[in-house]
Amino acid sequence: MIADNVEIRHRIDQLKLSYEGYTRQLSRPNLSDERQERLKASVRMLEQEGGTLEKLAQFGRVEADRDKIEAEVKARLGIVRERLASDPALDGYSQEEREQTSGELKALQWALGQDKLVQDTQEWARETAFDPTRAERTLPALLDLVGREGGDTDTRANAAYDVGQLHIVGAIPMLVGALGDEPLVAEMAMHALCRFSKDELQAANVDAQVLAQIEKARQQD
């Protein structure tokens, strides 16, 4: 099922945070050439992904039939895949590798619920549907798994952001650990930690130095 406009706007906001984080990193001096190229590629991907979702949100404002929107998105996804498959610059790449070069394709997959994070989250929802008490135990493990195995900063940052939004207390140790990750992930982890109360943080055995950092960040928000 196609994402609705509220979900799309939420996703666009997440992408903007990631875009701002990568852009800030690009402005830092003494970046290695390799790191600079990776950051530029990430910024391009985010621009493509965000631009595609903006167009989809605009389409959703003028077209009330979500089935029609879904059909159009699926058709566009097929066109993008065909274009990538015939791109000489991508000869020798697997389908998965080719698809990782397109922010537009990533956005279309997300909108259709076909990307890995969405699929893992849906799997978690199915597994916990008949036992809601398992949610706090299983969701942090899922997001931690996605963050560690996803392989890219954006995925880990989104996982940290989602943990905070969902207020999963059991994930506090994961968030504290993420403070030592790359700047964008650390920023999202701190943002998430600020959503928990002091009592919740102390019950999770967060040490005094980190508690002080969280309190300082909370006051700056």
ZAKETI-461501 format. One record per atom (N, C-alpha, C, O, CB): residue in three letters; x, y, z. Coordinates in steps of 0.001 Angstrom, whole numbers, padded with zeros to 6 digits, always signed. Glycine has a CB too. Example, Ala and Ser with C-alpha at 12.3 -4.5 7.8 and 13.67 -1.06 7.14 Angstrom:
<atoms>
ALA+013190-005690+007800ALA+012300-004500+007800ALA+013200-003300+007800ALA+014236-003319+008465ALA+011308-004473+009046SER+012850-002250+007080SER+013670-001060+007140SER+012900+000030+007870SER+013409+001138+008039SER+014084-000598+005725
</atoms>
This chain:
<atoms>
MET+000842-001194+000000MET+000000+000000+000000MET+000880+001247+000000MET+001887+001307+000705MET-000954+000004+001224ILE+000495+002225-000785ILE+001255+003454-000912ILE+001194+004269+000386ILE+000155+004321+001044ILE+000729+004282-002090ALA+002300+004895+000742ALA+002336+005734+001938ALA+001399+006920+001766ALA+001216+007422+000657ALA+003774+006218+002226ASP+000804+007368+002874ASP-000070+008540+002773ASP+000775+009812+002905ASP+001976+009751+003171ASP-001188+008501+003868ASN+000123+010966+002715ASN+000872+012218+002685ASN+001486+012588+004029ASN+002523+013250+004068ASN-000020+013326+002228VAL+000869+012176+005123VAL+001447+012447+006442VAL+002761+011681+006592VAL+003759+012229+007060VAL+000453+012057+007576GLU+002750+010421+006194GLU+003969+009604+006254GLU+005051+010168+005334GLU+006233+010183+005680GLU+003658+008143+005870ILE+004630+010627+004166ILE+005590+011178+003206ILE+006240+012442+003765ILE+007451+012623+003639ILE+004897+011483+001861ARG+005444+013319+004380ARG+006008+014539+004953ARG+006976+014207+006082ARG+008018+014847+006218ARG+004890+015459+005465HIS+006635+013209+006890HIS+007521+012788+007976HIS+008841+012286+007400HIS+009907+012609+007924HIS+006853+011689+008841ARG+008779+011507+006339ARG+009988+010989+005705ARG+010836+012128+005124ARG+012061+012121+005246ARG+009619+009983+004600ILE+010182+013093+004498ILE+010900+014240+003944ILE+011633+014997+005046ILE+012768+015435+004857ILE+009931+015181+003207ASP+010979+015151+006201ASP+011622+015836+007331ASP+012859+015068+007799ASP+013881+015674+008121ASP+010626+016001+008502GLN+012770+013743+007837GLN+013925+012929+008210GLN+015075+013123+007219GLN+016234+013266+007609GLN+013533+011444+008281LEU+014729+013126+005936LEU+015755+013286+004907LEU+016421+014655+004996LEU+017618+014787+004744LEU+015148+013090+003518LYS+015647+015663+005354LYS+016216+017003+005496LYS+017244+017036+006624LYS+018287+017678+006497LYS+015105+018035+005758LEU+016954+016353+007714LEU+017912+016289+008817LEU+019214+015625+008358LEU+020311+016086+008674LEU+017308+015518+010013SER+019062+014536+007610SER+020239+013842+007103SER+021012+014732+006132SER+022240+014795+006177SER+019834+012529+006416TYR+020283+015415+005261TYR+020916+016300+004274TYR+021711+017401+004972TYR+022846+017693+004595TYR+019853+016921+003341GLU+021113+017998+005975GLU+021804+019061+006709GLU+023051+018526+007403GLU+024085+019192+007443GLU+020864+019702+007738GLY+022941+017309+007953GLY+024091+016712+008628GLY+025240+016447+007673GLY+026390+016757+007985GLY+023687+015425+009304TYR+024943+015878+006512TYR+025990+015601+005521TYR+026596+016896+004989TYR+027806+016984+004782TYR+025423+014769+004358THR+025747+017903+004770THR+026237+019174+004249THR+027189+019839+005240THR+028206+020413+004850THR+025065+020109+003933ARG+026847+019756+006523ARG+027742+020309+007548ARG+029082+019586+007542ARG+030136+020209+007676ARG+027095+020210+008942GLN+029030+018260+007384GLN+030276+017498+007353GLN+031139+017890+006155GLN+032365+017925+006260GLN+029979+015999+007315LEU+030505+018183+005019LEU+031256+018564+003819LEU+032007+019876+003998LEU+033016+020117+003336LEU+030320+018675+002634SER+031515+020714+004888SER+032155+022016+005092SER+033364+021938+006017SER+034063+022932+006212SER+031155+022999+005654ARG+033610+020769+006582ARG+034733+020630+007508ARG+036051+020544+006751ARG+036120+019956+005672ARG+034550+019390+008392PRO+037089+021129+007319PRO+038399+021062+006667PRO+039038+019684+006852PRO+038625+018894+007701PRO+039329+022153+007223ASN+040036+019428+006047ASN+040873+018231+006183ASN+040127+016921+005945ASN+040521+015881+006473ASN+041482+018201+007550LEU+039060+016959+005159LEU+038392+015711+004789LEU+039249+014979+003762LEU+039817+015604+002866LEU+036960+015981+004227SER+039343+013664+003889SER+040048+012899+002877SER+039248+012938+001576SER+038036+013156+001592SER+040276+011437+003346ASP+039927+012728+000454ASP+039238+012729-000838ASP+038142+011664-000875ASP+037054+011890-001404ASP+040241+012494-001981GLU+038450+010503-000304GLU+037468+009415-000298GLU+036233+009796+000507GLU+035103+009576+000072GLU+038089+008133+000271ARG+036460+010371+001690ARG+035343+010767+002542ARG+034519+011863+001877ARG+033291+011856+001960ARG+035850+011240+003909GLN+035189+012799+001221GLN+034497+013886+000543GLN+033610+013353-000582GLN+032474+013798-000746GLN+035506+014895-000012GLU+034126+012407-001347GLU+033338+011827-002436GLU+032136+011058-001910GLU+031052+011118-002490GLU+034208+010908-003286ARG+032328+010329-000801ARG+031212+009591-000200ARG+030132+010549+000284ARG+028941+010292+000104ARG+031706+008718+000966LEU+030549+011652+000898LEU+029577+012630+001387LEU+028833+013286+000230LEU+027620+013484+000305LEU+030274+013699+002238LYS+029549+013623-000836LYS+028905+014233-001999LYS+027889+013266-002613LYS+026801+013673-003021LYS+029963+014645-003052ALA+028253+011993-002673ALA+027328+010992-003224ALA+026086+010875-002346ALA+024971+010752-002853ALA+028022+009616-003349SER+026282+010915-001040SER+025144+010835-000117SER+024239+012050-000265SER+023015+011919-000234SER+025634+010718+001334VAL+024830+013229-000424VAL+024039+014450-000600VAL+023225+014367-001889VAL+022049+014731-001907VAL+024955+015700-000620ARG+023849+013889-002967ARG+023116+013743-004235ARG+021950+012776-004095ARG+020854+013031-004594ARG+024057+013263-005345MET+022196+011668-003415MET+021127+010682-003207MET+019971+011286-002422MET+018805+011086-002764MET+021669+009447-002473LEU+020302+012026-001367LEU+019266+012634-000535LEU+018485+013688-001312LEU+017272+013813-001145LEU+019887+013256+000717GLU+019178+014447-002160GLU+018478+015437-002987GLU+017491+014750-003929GLU+016358+015204-004088GLU+019487+016281-003796GLN+017928+013655-004553GLN+017048+012917-005463GLN+015870+012312-004704GLN+014723+012394-005144GLN+017832+011811-006194GLU+016170+011705-003560GLU+015111+011046-002783GLU+014092+012064-002290GLU+012884+011869-002429GLU+015712+010280-001589GLY+014596+013156-001710GLY+013685+014183-001205GLY+012881+014827-002313GLY+011687+015075-002147GLY+014455+015244-000457GLY+013521+015105-003457GLY+012805+015704-004580GLY+011703+014805-005103GLY+010624+015280-005456GLY+013765+016028-005695THR+011967+013518-005156THR+010950+012563-005614THR+009766+012529-004662THR+008616+012513-005099THR+011552+011159-005750LEU+010039+012519-003371LEU+008949+012483-002393LEU+008161+013790-002381LEU+006955+013781-002136LEU+009501+012196-000997GLU+008831+014918-002643GLU+008113+016191-002741GLU+007115+016136-003902GLU+005975+016579-003766GLU+009109+017373-002933LYS+007548+015592-005039LYS+006645+015456-006188LYS+005477+014531-005851LYS+004337+014785-006238LYS+007410+014919-007415LEU+005785+013444-005117LEU+004734+012505-004741LEU+003740+013157-003787LEU+002536+012920-003885LEU+005341+011252-004098ALA+004241+013981-002862ALA+003353+014697-001940ALA+002454+015669-002703ALA+001269+015791-002394ALA+004175+015455-000875GLN+003010+016357-003690GLN+002217+017277-004512GLN+001144+016515-005290GLN+000004+016965-005407GLN+003128+018056-005487PHE+001532+015353-005820PHE+000571+014511-006541PHE-000566+014111-005610PHE-001732+014109-006006PHE+001266+013249-007121GLY-000218+013772-004363GLY-001228+013355-003398GLY-002196+014460-003005GLY-003311+014186-002562GLY-000561+012834-002177ARG-001771+015706-003167ARG-002664+016818-002825ARG-003720+017077-003894ARG-004774+017647-003612ARG-001856+018075-002602VAL-003428+016654-005123VAL-004384+016907-006211VAL-005113+015643-006654VAL-006105+015720-007379VAL-003665+017519-007401GLU-004624+014473-006219GLU-005245+013204-006599GLU-005681+012458-005344GLU-004847+012039-004542GLU-004268+012335-007441ALA-006987+012294-005179ALA-007516+011651-003972ALA-007469+010128-004037ALA-007501+009469-002998ALA-008936+012096-003738ASP-007395+009566-005223ASP-007430+008112-005397ASP-006034+007529-005138ASP-005149+007613-005989ASP-007926+007737-006830ARG-005849+006931-003938ARG-004527+006407-003581ARG-004139+005202-004442ARG-002956+004956-004676ARG-004500+006017-002101ASP-005142+004452-004913ASP-004846+003319-005801ASP-004229+003816-007116ASP-003311+003197-007655ASP-006137+002499-006087LYS-004738+004922-007612LYS-004194+005497-008841LYS-002759+005974-008610LYS-001885+005780-009455LYS-005081+006666-009333ILE-002532+006600-007459ILE-001180+007069-007130ILE-000228+005886-007039ILE+000891+005936-007550ILE-001178+007864-005799GLU-000684+004814-006381GLU+000163+003630-006241GLU+000511+003041-007607GLU+001649+002634-007838GLU-000534+002573-005372ALA-000460+002997-008503ALA-000215+002458-009843ALA+000815+003309-010587ALA+001687+002778-011274ALA-001530+002390-010648GLU+000709+004626-010446GLU+001662+005530-011101GLU+003074+005347-010539GLU+004055+005359-011282GLU+001213+006994-010932VAL+003162+005177-009214VAL+004471+005001-008573VAL+005097+003682-009024VAL+006295+003630-009303VAL+004338+005036-007024LYS+004300+002620-009096LYS+004817+001325-009555LYS+005300+001412-011002LYS+006330+000837-011354LYS+003735+000236-009424ALA+004557+002128-011830ALA+004954+002287-013227ALA+006267+003053-013323ALA+007151+002687-014098ALA+003856+003009-014023ARG+006389+004116-012536ARG+007620+004905-012543ARG+008801+004088-012023ARG+009919+004208-012523ARG+007445+006172-011699LEU+008539+003256-011015LEU+009600+002398-010484LEU+010125+001460-011572LEU+011332+001242-011678LEU+009084+001583-009277GLY+009228+000915-012367GLY+009646+000041-013452GLY+010493+000775-014484GLY+011472+000229-014993GLY+008436-000568-014121ILE+010115+002013-014791ILE+010871+002819-015756ILE+012282+003092-015236ILE+013259+002979-015977ILE+010140+004153-016043VAL+012378+003452-013956VAL+013687+003767-013370VAL+014574+002521-013362VAL+015768+002605-013653VAL+013525+004323-011928ARG+013996+001373-013032ARG+014776+000129-013029ARG+015287-000201-014434ARG+016431-000625-014598ARG+013925-001038-012487GLU+014452-000010-015430GLU+014873-000271-016810GLU+015995+000666-017219GLU+016939+000258-017896GLU+013690-000122-017773ARG+015890+001919-016806ARG+016927+002898-017145ARG+018261+002522-016501ARG+019312+002612-017137ARG+016502+004309-016697LEU+018211+002105-015244LEU+019432+001703-014554LEU+020038+000452-015189LEU+021258+000338-015315LEU+019147+001455-013070ALA+019179-000480-015586ALA+019656-001735-016182ALA+020354-001497-017512ALA+021237-002264-017895ALA+018493-002704-016379SER+019963-000431-018226SER+020540-000163-019542SER+021632+000901-019504SER+022152+001291-020549SER+019456+000263-020498ASP+021980+001369-018320ASP+023006+002413-018182ASP+024396+001790-018366ASP+024797+000954-017555ASP+022900+003120-016787PRO+025138+002175-019406PRO+026467+001584-019642PRO+027427+001804-018471PRO+028316+000987-018229PRO+027075+002168-020911ALA+027246+002905-017750ALA+028143+003206-016625ALA+027986+002210-015486ALA+028844+002114-014608ALA+027884+004614-016108LEU+026878+001466-015511LEU+026613+000511-014427LEU+026783-000934-014882LEU+026357-001859-014190LEU+025203+000713-013884ASP+027398-001129-016027ASP+027668-002493-016498ASP+028520-003235-015468ASP+029470-002683-014911ASP+028383-002470-017885GLY+028162-004493-015228GLY+028926-005294-014271GLY+028419-005201-012854GLY+028857-005957-011988GLY+030348-004886-014299TYR+027503-004286-012602TYR+026919-004153-011279TYR+025726-005107-011152TYR+025034-005377-012134TYR+026487-002685-011014SER+025492-005611-009948SER+024285-006405-009698SER+023082-005471-009659SER+023238-004252-009579SER+024404-007213-008364GLN+021879-006046-009715GLN+020671-005214-009652GLN+020640-004415-008363GLN+020300-003231-008375GLN+019406-006080-009767GLU+020989-005045-007253GLU+020980-004343-005966GLU+021972-003187-005964GLU+021670-002107-005457GLU+021304-005313-004824GLU+023152-003411-006527GLU+024168-002352-006578GLU+023718-001201-007469GLU+023944-000036-007142GLU+025504-002913-007084ARG+023078-001526-008602ARG+022578-000469-009486ARG+021528+000368-008782ARG+021520+001594-008894ARG+021996-001068-010772GLU+020640-000302-008052GLU+019551+000409-007399GLU+020044+001318-006280GLU+019382+002295-005931GLU+018548-000578-006852GLN+021193+000999-005726GLN+021744+001826-004661GLN+022316+003137-005169GLN+022712+003989-004374GLN+022805+001068-003927THR+022365+003311-006498THR+022890+004549-007065THR+021799+005580-007337THR+022101+006701-007747THR+023632+004252-008342SER+020544+005219-007116SER+019431+006108-007477SER+018603+006512-006268SER+017959+005673-005637SER+018536+005436-008502GLY+018622+007809-005947GLY+017777+008306-004873GLY+016313+008266-005242GLY+015455+008062-004383GLY+018169+009708-004507GLU+016020+008463-006533GLU+014622+008392-006977GLU+014064+007004-006736GLU+012959+006857-006213GLU+014499+008762-008468LEU+014821+005986-007116LEU+014357+004612-006920LEU+014162+004310-005437LEU+013188+003664-005050LEU+015352+003616-007537LYS+015090+004778-004613LYS+014980+004547-003178LYS+013704+005168-002623LYS+013028+004570-001786LYS+016200+005112-002451ALA+013380+006370-003094ALA+012159+007042-002635ALA+010905+006279-003069ALA+009965+006120-002289ALA+012110+008479-003173LEU+010900+005813-004313LEU+009741+005066-004812LEU+009565+003759-004050LEU+008443+003377-003717LEU+009890+004783-006314GLN+010682+003068-003771GLN+010608+001833-002992GLN+010069+002106-001603GLN+009232+001361-001094GLN+011981+001169-002901TRP+010555+003184-000989TRP+010074+003520+000355TRP+008569+003774+000327TRP+007836+003265+001175TRP+010818+004761+000910ALA+008108+004559-000648ALA+006685+004909-000726ALA+005806+003674-000874ALA+004664+003655-000416ALA+006437+005858-001894LEU+006352+002638-001523LEU+005595+001394-001736LEU+005826+000374-000622LEU+005270-000724-000660LEU+005974+000776-003077GLY+006645+000735+000370GLY+006925-000190+001469GLY+007861-001304+001076GLY+007809-002391+001651GLY+005651-000777+001983GLN+008733-001049+000087GLN+009610-002102-000427GLN+011054-001986+000049GLN+011875-002842-000282GLN+009585-002087-001922ASP+011387-000944+000823ASP+012780-000863+001267ASP+012980-001703+002522ASP+012011-002081+003180ASP+013186+000604+001533LYS+014243-001998+002858LYS+014558-002969+003913LYS+014036-002523+005273LYS+013494-003331+006027LYS+016063-003192+003990LEU+014196-001247+005588LEU+013759-000771+006897LEU+012261-000931+007062LEU+011790-001378+008108LEU+014153+000688+007095VAL+011499-000561+006016VAL+010046-000708+006083VAL+009661-002174+006205VAL+008787-002520+007001VAL+009382-000087+004845GLN+010298-003035+005431GLN+009964-004456+005479GLN+010278-005062+006839GLN+009498-005862+007356GLN+010714-005209+004393ASP+011421-004688+007428ASP+011773-005195+008758ASP+010774-004713+009810ASP+010390-005463+010708ASP+013196-004755+009141THR+010361-003447+009685THR+009405-002901+010639THR+008055-003597+010510THR+007396-003881+011511THR+009245-001391+010433GLN+007647-003871+009269GLN+006384-004584+009062GLN+006461-006001+009622GLN+005490-006505+010186GLN+006028-004625+007568GLU+007623-006642+009462GLU+007811-007978+010019GLU+007705-007943+011532GLU+007077-008806+012145GLU+009163-008556+009597TRP+008330-006929+012126TRP+008216-006773+013586TRP+006762-006599+013988TRP+006316-007197+014967TRP+009049-005567+014076ALA+006004-005776+013233ALA+004603-005529+013560ALA+003792-006824+013499ALA+002932-007072+014345ALA+004010-004486+012605ARG+004078-007646+012485ARG+003349-008917+012378ARG+003667-009830+013565ARG+002782-010491+014110ARG+003700-009631+011051GLU+004935-009854+013952GLU+005342-010754+015028GLU+004802-010333+016385GLU+004594-011171+017263GLU+006840-010832+015089THR+004577-009042+016555THR+004131-008550+017867THR+002651-008199+017909THR+002153-007749+018941THR+004935-007339+018257ALA+001937-008399+016795ALA+000544-007963+016720ALA-000325-008595+017797ALA-001245-007952+018303ALA-000023-008288+015360PHE-000044-009857+018159PHE-000895-010542+019123PHE-000317-010525+020538PHE-000871-011130+021456PHE-001117-011966+018684ASP+000798-009826+020695ASP+001407-009728+022010ASP+002085-008370+022138ASP+003309-008279+022041ASP+002421-010880+022243PRO+001305-007312+022356PRO+001866-005968+022388PRO+002949-005793+023445PRO+003798-004913+023307PRO+000773-004975+022626THR+002941-006615+024502THR+003943-006454+025559THR+005346-006762+025064THR+006326-006401+025715THR+003609-007350+026739ARG+005458-007439+023895ARG+006775-007754+023347ARG+007401-006566+022633ARG+008588-006594+022310ARG+006675-008923+022397ALA+006604-005509+022379ALA+007083-004404+021549ALA+008353-003773+022083ALA+009310-003566+021336ALA+006018-003355+021431GLU+008368-003463+023382GLU+009528-002768+023939GLU+010771-003637+023901GLU+011886-003115+023864GLU+009248-002332+025368ARG+010600-004970+023911ARG+011763-005855+023870ARG+012278-006047+022448ARG+013487-006119+022226ARG+011416-007207+024480THR+011357-006129+021480THR+011773-006508+020134THR+012131-005342+019225THR+013030-005477+018394THR+010700-007292+019499LEU+011457-004199+019354LEU+011737-003093+018455LEU+013151-002543+018614LEU+013804-002288+017601LEU+010743-001996+018680PRO+013661-002346+019836PRO+015054-001876+019939PRO+016036-002826+019260PRO+016991-002388+018619PRO+015444-001706+021406ALA+015796-004136+019405ALA+016690-005102+018761ALA+016613-004975+017244ALA+017633-005070+016561ALA+016339-006538+019191LEU+015416-004761+016716LEU+015251-004595+015283LEU+015998-003369+014787LEU+016750-003443+013816LEU+013777-004493+014928LEU+015788-002235+015460LEU+016434-001007+015017LEU+017941-001083+015180LEU+018688-000536+014369LEU+015888+000182+015785ASP+018385-001759+016222ASP+019820-001939+016409ASP+020391-002784+015271ASP+021465-002491+014746ASP+020115-002599+017778LEU+019664-003829+014899LEU+020109-004694+013806LEU+020176-003917+012492LEU+021150-004022+011746LEU+019168-005904+013661VAL+019140-003144+012220VAL+019114-002349+011000VAL+020262-001343+011004VAL+020923-001141+009986VAL+017762-001626+010851GLY+020492-000719+012148GLY+021559+000264+012244GLY+022918-000333+012014GLY+023746+000276+011336GLY+021528+000926+013573ARG+023182-001513+012558ARG+024511-002117+012445ARG+024731-002761+011083ARG+025837-002713+010543ARG+024711-003152+013538GLU+023687-003362+010526GLU+023868-004105+009279GLU+023537-003276+008042GLU+023873-003661+006922GLU+023012-005345+009295GLY+022873-002128+008252GLY+022494-001323+007105GLY+023690-000779+006353GLY+023628-000595+005137GLY+021622-000195+007541GLY+024781-000519+007062GLY+026023-000154+006406GLY+026152+001310+006045GLY+027228+001721+005611GLY+026176-000950+005197ASP+025109+002128+006201ASP+025273+003532+005854ASP+024790+004417+007001ASP+023938+004032+007802ASP+024510+003862+004558THR+025360+005602+007048THR+025090+006536+008138THR+023618+006913+008200THR+023048+007018+009286THR+025939+007789+007982ASP+023002+007116+007046ASP+021611+007542+007007ASP+020695+006528+007676ASP+019781+006908+008408ASP+021172+007769+005572THR+020929+005247+007435THR+020105+004205+008036THR+020246+004213+009551THR+019254+004117+010274THR+020483+002831+007475ARG+021480+004329+010030ARG+021702+004337+011481ARG+021083+005581+012121ARG+020515+005511+013210ARG+023211+004275+011796ALA+021199+006719+011434ALA+020620+007951+011963ALA+019095+007854+012032ALA+018486+008273+013017ALA+021036+009151+011098ASN+018483+007301+010988ASN+017030+007135+010980ASN+016573+006189+012082ASN+015530+006404+012701ASN+016563+006616+009622ALA+017360+005136+012327ALA+017018+004193+013392ALA+017027+004898+014743ALA+016121+004709+015554ALA+017999+003001+013403ALA+018053+005711+014982ALA+018139+006452+016242ALA+016963+007418+016376ALA+016372+007542+017449ALA+019476+007222+016329TYR+016630+008096+015287TYR+015507+009034+015292TYR+014200+008323+015637TYR+013419+008804+016458TYR+015386+009728+013928ASP+013971+007169+014999ASP+012729+006424+015216ASP+012608+005918+016643ASP+011515+005918+017211ASP+012644+005257+014255VAL+013717+005487+017226VAL+013683+005024+018617VAL+013196+006140+019529VAL+012387+005906+020427VAL+015078+004534+019069GLY+013689+007359+019299GLY+013248+008484+020116GLY+011784+008805+019907GLY+011054+009052+020867GLY+014079+009701+019814GLN+011351+008801+018648GLN+009957+009115+018348GLN+009010+008094+018975GLN+007931+008448+019451GLN+009740+009170+016836LEU+009421+006824+018972LEU+008583+005761+019525LEU+008722+005633+021033LEU+007966+004902+021673LEU+008925+004443+018875HIS+009691+006348+021601HIS+009929+006370+023049HIS+010128+004957+023609HIS+009462+004546+024560HIS+008757+007056+023768ILE+011061+004229+022993ILE+011360+002871+023422ILE+012461+002926+024483ILE+013639+003087+024164ILE+011788+001980+022212VAL+012064+002791+025730VAL+012993+002952+026846VAL+014114+001917+026781VAL+015259+002217+027121VAL+012246+002838+028181GLY+013790+000713+026349GLY+014794-000340+026291GLY+015913-000070+025310GLY+016933-000760+025332GLY+014148-001618+025944ALA+015742+000922+024448ALA+016771+001245+023456ALA+017739+002323+023931ALA+018643+002707+023189ALA+016118+001690+022171ILE+017566+002813+025150ILE+018454+003879+025643ILE+019927+003480+025566ILE+020737+004286+025109ILE+018095+004237+027087PRO+020313+002270+025993PRO+021743+001909+025880PRO+022262+001957+024448PRO+023408+002343+024216PRO+021969+000518+026441MET+021414+001562+023469MET+021813+001638+022066MET+022079+003080+021672MET+023046+003369+020967MET+020732+001027+021158LEU+021222+003984+022127LEU+021378+005396+021793LEU+022632+005986+022424LEU+023334+006780+021798LEU+020154+006181+022241VAL+022910+005600+023653VAL+024129+006085+024314VAL+025357+005609+023539VAL+026305+006369+023341VAL+024193+005594+025793GLY+025335+004355+023105GLY+026442+003833+022309GLY+026599+004571+020993GLY+027712+004743+020497GLY+026243+002361+022043ALA+025466+005013+020424ALA+025499+005710+019136ALA+026093+007112+019243ALA+026392+007729+018221ALA+024102+005795+018560LEU+026267+007620+020451LEU+026882+008937+020609LEU+028333+008939+020140LEU+028907+009994+019871LEU+026807+009382+022065GLY+028920+007749+020045GLY+030288+007643+019550GLY+030366+007337+018073GLY+031454+007118+017539GLY+031018+006593+020305ASP+029222+007319+017405ASP+029177+007022+015963ASP+029531+008287+015168ASP+029981+009278+015744ASP+027758+006488+015547GLU+029330+008250+013862GLU+029586+009407+013020GLU+028699+010569+013456GLU+027652+010344+014064GLU+029347+009067+011535PRO+029099+011815+013156PRO+028390+012992+013680PRO+026882+012996+013458PRO+026133+013352+014367PRO+028957+014209+013065LEU+026424+012613+012278LEU+024992+012634+012012LEU+024251+011651+012902LEU+023193+011974+013442LEU+024720+012320+010549VAL+024804+010443+013060VAL+024170+009433+013913VAL+024182+009905+015364VAL+023183+009785+016072VAL+024892+008062+013779ALA+025318+010441+015800ALA+025430+010935+017180ALA+024418+012045+017442ALA+023817+012106+018515ALA+026859+011446+017458GLU+024232+012920+016459GLU+023276+014013+016607GLU+021850+013485+016769GLU+021103+013955+017627GLU+023355+014952+015401MET+021478+012506+015943MET+020135+011935+016035MET+019954+011153+017350MET+018871+011153+017935MET+019867+011014+014824ALA+021024+010491+017802ALA+020956+009751+019059ALA+020751+010699+020230ALA+019960+010420+021131ALA+022228+008922+019267MET+021463+011820+020217MET+021292+012796+021294MET+019894+013393+021260MET+019263+013583+022300MET+022345+013909+021189HIS+019414+013687+020052HIS+018043+014205+019909HIS+017041+013214+020500HIS+016094+013612+021179HIS+017711+014480+018414ALA+017252+011931+020241ALA+016355+010899+020761ALA+016448+010799+022281ALA+015429+010675+022961ALA+016679+009545+020126LEU+017664+010852+022811LEU+017855+010741+024264LEU+017171+011881+025007LEU+016718+011711+026138LEU+019346+010723+024604CYS+017100+013028+024373CYS+016448+014179+025006CYS+014946+013961+025204CYS+014305+014689+025963CYS+016676+015428+024168ARG+014399+012979+024533ARG+012962+012706+024651ARG+012622+011842+025867ARG+011453+011666+026210ARG+012464+012024+023391PHE+013669+011303+026516PHE+013437+010472+027695PHE+013602+011309+028970PHE+014386+012257+029013PHE+014408+009261+027707SER+012846+010933+030001SER+012938+011656+031270SER+014235+011296+031996SER+014878+010293+031688SER+011718+011342+032164LYS+014599+012126+032954LYS+015802+011874+033741LYS+015681+010545+034483LYS+016649+009791+034578LYS+016049+013026+034736ASP+014496+010263+035006ASP+014285+008995+035717ASP+014481+007802+034784ASP+015079+006801+035179ASP+012875+008952+036334GLU+013982+007900+033549GLU+014143+006811+032583GLU+015616+006606+032237GLU+016084+005474+032115GLU+013333+007101+031306LEU+016327+007698+032084LEU+017749+007604+031752LEU+018548+007009+032905LEU+019432+006180+032687LEU+018302+008982+031389GLN+018240+007430+034134GLN+018950+006892+035292GLN+018635+005417+035496GLN+019509+004640+035881GLN+018592+007681+036548ALA+017386+005027+035240ALA+017014+003622+035382ALA+017737+002752+034356ALA+017915+001553+034571ALA+015499+003458+035237ALA+018155+003359+033235ALA+018896+002634+032206ALA+020402+002679+032472ALA+021204+002248+031644ALA+018588+003216+030823ASN+020768+003205+033636ASN+022188+003244+034066ASN+023059+004125+033166ASN+024225+003818+032922ASN+022765+001828+034088VAL+022482+005211+032683VAL+023270+006186+031924VAL+024180+006917+032909VAL+023714+007400+033941VAL+022343+007200+031141ASP+025467+006999+032599ASP+026392+007580+033579ASP+026228+009094+033679ASP+025609+009724+032822ASP+027836+007238+033209ALA+026786+009655+034723ALA+026564+011058+035054ALA+027057+012004+033969ALA+026425+013026+033702ALA+027241+011389+036354GLN+028182+011672+033343GLN+028724+012551+032311GLN+027785+012639+031110GLN+027558+013722+030570GLN+030101+012058+031866VAL+027243+011494+030696VAL+026309+011497+029566VAL+025009+012192+029953VAL+024421+012909+029142VAL+026022+010056+029092LEU+024556+011983+031196LEU+023349+012671+031667LEU+023523+014185+031573LEU+022598+014904+031194LEU+023023+012262+033119ALA+024710+014656+031920ALA+024985+016091+031850ALA+024951+016579+030403ALA+024449+017667+030121ALA+026350+016410+032486GLN+025486+015772+029493GLN+025468+016141+028076GLN+024034+016207+027551GLN+023679+017099+026780GLN+026291+015136+027246ILE+023219+015245+027985ILE+021814+015219+027552ILE+021069+016436+028074ILE+020294+017059+027349ILE+021119+013930+028033GLU+021309+016771+029333GLU+020629+017920+029931GLU+021020+019212+029227GLU+020182+020085+029003GLU+020954+018016+031424LYS+022305+019328+028877LYS+022762+020518+028145LYS+022105+020605+026786LYS+021673+021678+026366LYS+024281+020505+027986ALA+022027+019462+026087ALA+021388+019433+024769ALA+019902+019735+024875ALA+019332+020390+024002ALA+021598+018074+024101ARG+019271+019254+025951ARG+017835+019497+026145ARG+017560+020996+026294ARG+016572+021512+025771ARG+017316+018733+027390GLN+018450+021682+027015GLN+018274+023116+027242GLN+018481+023935+025976GLN+017956+025041+025845GLN+019226+023590+028313GLN+019257+023378+025044GLN+019537+024081+023787GLN+018446+023889+022759GLN+018337+024671+021815GLN+020848+023617+023214ASP+017625+022843+022933ASP+016543+022590+021965ASP+015460+023650+022047ASP+014480+023590+021305ASP+015929+021209+022199
</atoms>
